[in-house]
Structure formats: C-alpha cells, structure tokens
Amino acid sequence: MKMAVLVVALLLAGCVNTRPPPTSDRDSTTSGAASYSRDTTDCEREAALAGAGDKAQAFAKCMRARDHAPKR
C-alpha cells in the first residue's frame, strides 16, 4: 500500500508546472515612446496588407485597438 502511494505521489509530482507564467508582450517596464513606436510599426505592417483603399482605415483601427487615439 505504501508503495502504491509513493508511485502515485511521484506521478503527480511530475505533472506540476514548475515554469513561471509567460510574460505579455506589453511589459510594464516598457516606456510609452517605445510602446508607441512598436505599435506604429506593427500597425503600418498590418495596413500594408490591407486592400488598396483601406490602408488608412486599417491603420487607424489598429492604433485604436492598441489604445492610441488618432491625432486630429
């Protein structure tokens, strides 16, 4: 009986997650300017893949989704 408990304990110990959870792309240590620059670059890339007439709209939508209000 003790052997069975030991085997079960060893099997369960092997299932424990020992790695820390992954950090998000948006780290709190990233400065606002660096974050804005990265977001602008990413949105420009997305807009380039949009249709011919939708590039400006795709860029604005992407920036709004990343919490950057359009400049007026």
Secondary structure in CASP SS format (residue, H / E / C, confidence):
PFRMAT SS
TARGET T0000
AUTHOR 0000-0000-0000
METHOD secondary structure of the structure
MODEL  1
M C 1.00
K H 1.00
M H 1.00
A H 1.00
V H 1.00
L H 1.00
V H 1.00
V H 1.00
A H 1.00
L H 1.00
L H 1.00
L H 1.00
A H 1.00
G C 1.00
C C 1.00
V C 1.00
N C 1.00
T C 1.00
R C 1.00
P C 1.00
P C 1.00
P C 1.00
T C 1.00
S C 1.00
D C 1.00
R C 1.00
D C 1.00
S C 1.00
T C 1.00
T C 1.00
S C 1.00
G H 1.00
A H 1.00
A H 1.00
S H 1.00
Y H 1.00
S H 1.00
R H 1.00
D H 1.00
T H 1.00
T H 1.00
D H 1.00
C H 1.00
E H 1.00
R H 1.00
E H 1.00
A H 1.00
A H 1.00
L C 1.00
A C 1.00
G C 1.00
A C 1.00
G C 1.00
D C 1.00
K H 1.00
A H 1.00
Q H 1.00
A H 1.00
F H 1.00
A H 1.00
K H 1.00
C H 1.00
M H 1.00
R H 1.00
A H 1.00
R C 1.00
D C 1.00
H C 1.00
A C 1.00
P C 1.00
K C 1.00
R C 1.00
END
